[in-house]
Amino acid sequence: MKLLIALDVLGRRPDEPPLRDALWRMLSASDDTVANELWDADGGPDIVMRTAERLALPATRPPEIVGRWGDTMLGIADVVAIYRHVLESPWRDLIVNALATAPRHGSDGFDQYFGIPSRLPRPWAVKQGWSQSPRDVVLHTSGLVGAGWRFVVVVLASFPVGTDWAAATAAVNDEVTALAPGL
């Protein structure tokens, strides 16, 4: 969802340097405070609808609970289309460089080196996702991988409530390991 927020904001307000710094933090360190502020300021679910329409993302849907942007529904093909759009956008360098410099720990302290960063060699530019809700535990790894950003890798994983982070991380790491020979 943070990629959708960034694309929406840059498409409507591209010339605001402080905003670019905030987007960098949101994308590289997965800063939820920035995402929350932009979600609220730019119309929440309208962000999802605008970008889904503009990028022709058929499976993308706003969250059922307006304030929970992290619960936005995205299909794997939609995530691939988002990365392809990023590679062709005027904001490619800003977005890809932020993703390529993702620190080991997100702004909330979560170790975001699971999946792609844990199992694939650089170069990679990743957007990781993690959350817990009353319905599930979610851990996603997605990004651009290889010389010239040749591959888009997407693993979206949802686990039953109560699954601990170590088990979820191991499962996502296993999926990326299984994909590695094809890259």
C-alpha positions as CSV (number, residue, x, y, z in Angstrom):
1,M,0.0,0.0,0.0
2,K,2.9,2.4,0.7
3,L,3.8,2.2,-3.0
4,L,0.3,3.2,-3.9
5,I,0.4,6.1,-1.5
6,A,3.8,7.3,-2.9
7,L,2.6,7.0,-6.6
8,D,-0.6,8.9,-5.8
9,V,1.1,11.7,-3.9
10,L,3.9,12.1,-6.5
11,G,1.3,12.1,-9.3
12,R,-0.6,14.9,-7.7
13,R,2.2,16.9,-5.8
14,P,5.5,16.1,-7.4
15,D,7.4,19.3,-6.6
16,E,7.4,19.3,-2.9
17,P,11.0,18.4,-1.6
18,P,9.9,17.9,2.1
19,L,7.3,15.5,0.8
20,R,9.9,13.6,-1.1
21,D,12.0,13.2,2.1
22,A,8.9,11.9,3.9
23,L,8.1,9.4,1.0
24,W,11.7,8.2,1.2
25,R,11.3,7.4,4.9
26,M,8.0,5.8,4.3
27,L,9.4,3.5,1.6
28,S,12.8,2.7,2.9
29,A,12.1,2.4,6.6
30,S,8.5,1.5,6.2
31,D,7.5,4.6,8.3
32,D,3.8,4.2,9.3
33,T,3.6,7.7,10.7
34,V,4.3,9.2,7.3
35,A,1.8,6.7,5.7
36,N,-0.9,7.6,8.2
37,E,-0.4,11.3,7.6
38,L,-0.6,11.0,3.8
39,W,-3.5,8.5,4.0
40,D,-5.5,11.0,6.1
41,A,-4.4,14.1,4.1
42,D,-5.0,12.6,0.6
43,G,-8.4,10.9,1.0
44,G,-7.7,7.5,2.5
45,P,-9.6,5.0,0.4
46,D,-9.7,7.5,-2.5
47,I,-5.9,6.9,-2.9
48,V,-6.6,3.2,-3.5
49,M,-9.3,4.0,-6.0
50,R,-7.3,6.6,-7.9
51,T,-4.2,4.5,-8.3
52,A,-6.1,1.3,-9.0
53,E,-7.9,3.0,-11.8
54,R,-4.8,4.8,-13.2
55,L,-2.7,1.6,-13.1
56,A,-5.6,-0.7,-14.1
57,L,-5.3,-2.9,-11.0
58,P,-8.3,-5.2,-11.1
59,A,-7.9,-7.0,-7.7
60,T,-7.0,-3.9,-5.7
61,R,-9.7,-2.8,-3.1
62,P,-9.7,-0.3,-0.3
63,P,-9.7,-1.6,3.3
64,E,-13.0,-2.5,4.9
65,I,-12.1,-0.2,7.9
66,V,-11.2,3.2,6.5
67,G,-8.3,3.9,8.7
68,R,-6.5,0.6,8.2
69,W,-4.6,1.3,5.0
70,G,-2.5,-1.8,5.6
71,D,-5.6,-3.9,5.0
72,T,-5.9,-2.8,1.4
73,M,-6.4,-5.8,-0.8
74,L,-3.8,-6.3,-3.6
75,G,-3.5,-9.2,-5.9
76,I,-0.1,-10.6,-6.8
77,A,-0.5,-9.5,-10.5
78,D,-1.5,-6.0,-9.2
79,V,1.8,-5.8,-7.2
80,V,3.8,-6.8,-10.2
81,A,2.0,-4.1,-12.3
82,I,2.8,-1.5,-9.6
83,Y,6.5,-2.4,-9.8
84,R,6.4,-2.3,-13.6
85,H,4.8,1.1,-13.4
86,V,7.4,2.4,-11.0
87,L,10.2,1.3,-13.4
88,E,8.5,3.5,-16.2
89,S,7.5,6.4,-14.0
90,P,9.2,9.8,-13.7
91,W,9.8,9.0,-10.0
92,R,11.7,5.7,-10.7
93,D,14.9,6.9,-9.1
94,L,13.3,8.3,-6.0
95,I,11.2,5.1,-5.4
96,V,13.7,2.5,-6.4
97,N,16.6,4.1,-4.6
98,A,14.5,4.3,-1.4
99,L,13.6,0.6,-1.7
100,A,17.2,-0.3,-2.5
101,T,18.4,1.3,0.7
102,A,15.9,-0.2,3.0
103,P,17.6,-0.5,6.4
104,R,17.6,-3.8,8.3
105,H,15.0,-2.5,10.8
106,G,11.9,-0.5,9.9
107,S,11.0,2.7,11.8
108,D,9.1,0.6,14.3
109,G,12.1,-1.6,15.0
110,F,10.8,-4.6,13.0
111,D,13.5,-6.7,11.3
112,Q,12.5,-6.2,7.6
113,Y,15.3,-8.4,6.3
114,F,13.1,-11.4,5.7
115,G,12.2,-13.0,2.3
116,I,14.0,-11.2,-0.5
117,P,16.7,-9.4,1.6
118,S,17.3,-12.6,3.6
119,R,17.4,-15.1,0.7
120,L,18.5,-13.3,-2.5
121,P,21.7,-11.5,-3.3
122,R,21.8,-7.8,-4.1
123,P,20.9,-5.9,-6.1
124,W,17.4,-5.8,-4.7
125,A,15.0,-3.0,-4.0
126,V,12.3,-4.1,-1.6
127,K,9.1,-3.1,0.1
128,Q,8.3,-5.3,3.0
129,G,5.0,-5.5,4.9
130,W,4.0,-6.9,8.2
131,S,0.9,-6.6,10.4
132,Q,-1.3,-8.3,12.9
133,S,-5.1,-7.9,13.1
134,P,-7.9,-9.8,14.8
135,R,-8.1,-11.9,11.6
136,D,-4.5,-12.8,10.7
137,V,-0.8,-12.2,10.8
138,V,0.5,-10.9,7.6
139,L,4.1,-10.9,6.2
140,H,4.8,-9.7,2.7
141,T,8.1,-9.4,0.7
142,S,8.1,-7.8,-2.7
143,G,10.6,-6.0,-4.9
144,L,12.8,-5.7,-7.8
145,V,15.7,-8.1,-8.1
146,G,18.8,-8.6,-10.3
147,A,20.9,-6.6,-12.6
148,G,18.8,-3.9,-14.3
149,W,15.9,-4.9,-12.0
150,R,15.2,-7.8,-14.3
151,F,12.8,-9.6,-12.0
152,V,9.8,-8.6,-9.9
153,V,9.4,-11.0,-6.9
154,V,6.2,-11.0,-4.8
155,V,5.3,-13.2,-1.9
156,L,2.1,-12.3,0.0
157,A,1.6,-14.4,3.0
158,S,-1.2,-14.5,5.6
159,F,-1.2,-16.7,8.7
160,P,-3.7,-17.7,11.4
161,V,-4.0,-15.4,14.4
162,G,-1.4,-16.5,17.0
163,T,1.3,-17.4,14.5
164,D,4.5,-16.1,15.9
165,W,6.8,-13.9,13.7
166,A,9.6,-16.4,13.7
167,A,7.3,-19.1,12.1
168,A,5.9,-16.6,9.6
169,T,9.3,-15.4,8.7
170,A,10.6,-18.9,8.2
171,A,7.7,-19.7,5.9
172,V,8.2,-16.5,3.8
173,N,12.0,-17.2,3.6
174,D,11.2,-20.8,2.4
175,E,9.0,-19.4,-0.4
176,V,11.7,-17.0,-1.6
177,T,14.3,-19.8,-1.4
178,A,12.1,-21.9,-3.6
179,L,11.8,-19.1,-6.2
180,A,15.6,-18.3,-6.2
181,P,16.7,-20.9,-8.8
182,G,14.4,-19.3,-11.4
183,L,15.9,-15.9,-11.0
